[in-house]
Amino acid sequence: MALRRVPERCPTCGKEETLLRISMLVGEERLMFTVCGFCEWRIWETGAGTVPLDTVLRQVTRKDGRA
C-alpha cells in the first residue's frame, strides 16, 4: 500500500494540494482511493476508470480479491 499527497485541485471544492491518494493491490488489481482533506470528496479507481464503492467492498471481502 502506498500513500501520497497529490498536487492537484479537488474536482468538487477546487482547493489545491488537499488530495490524498492511497494505492493498494486487491487480488491482482491495483485500486486507488483518492480523498479531499477539505471537503471529503472521494473516489475509487482502477486503470480502467472509476469503480463504485459496492464493487470495491465485494472485491476486498472475497478471498481471491476478484469481483
C-alpha positions in Angstrom: 0.0 0.0 0.0 1.3 3.4 -0.9 0.1 6.8 0.4 0.9 10.2 -1.1 -0.4 13.7 -1.4 -1.5 14.7 -4.9 -0.6 18.2 -6.2 -3.9 18.6 -8.0 -7.1 20.6 -7.4 -10.1 18.8 -5.9 -12.8 18.5 -8.6 -15.5 19.4 -6.1 -14.2 22.3 -3.9 -11.3 23.4 -6.0 -8.8 23.5 -3.2 -5.2 22.9 -4.1 -3.0 20.1 -2.6 -5.7 18.7 -0.3 -6.0 15.4 -2.1 -4.6 12.2 -0.6 -4.2 9.1 -2.7 -3.9 5.6 -1.4 -2.9 2.8 -3.8 -3.3 -0.8 -3.0 -3.3 -4.2 -4.6 -6.5 -6.3 -4.2 -6.2 -9.7 -5.7 -4.3 -8.9 -8.9 -5.8 -5.5 -9.4 -4.4 -2.1 -8.4 -7.0 0.1 -6.7 -6.6 3.8 -5.9 -8.6 5.7 -3.3 -8.5 9.5 -3.5 -10.0 11.8 -0.9 -10.0 15.5 -0.4 -8.9 16.5 3.1 -11.0 19.7 2.9 -14.5 18.7 1.6 -14.1 14.9 1.9 -14.9 14.2 -1.8 -13.7 10.7 -2.6 -13.3 8.3 -5.5 -12.2 4.7 -6.1 -10.4 4.0 -9.4 -8.5 1.3 -11.3 -6.6 1.6 -14.6 -10.0 1.1 -16.3 -11.7 4.0 -14.6 -14.0 4.8 -11.7 -15.2 1.9 -9.5 -18.4 2.1 -7.4 -18.0 1.6 -3.7 -20.1 -1.6 -3.6 -17.8 -3.2 -6.2 -14.7 -2.3 -4.1 -16.4 -3.8 -1.0 -17.1 -7.0 -2.9 -13.5 -7.2 -4.1 -11.9 -6.8 -0.7 -14.2 -9.2 1.1 -13.6 -12.1 -1.4 -10.7 -14.3 -0.7 -9.4 -14.2 -4.2 -9.9 -10.3 -4.5 -11.9 -10.6 -7.7 -15.4 -9.1 -8.2 
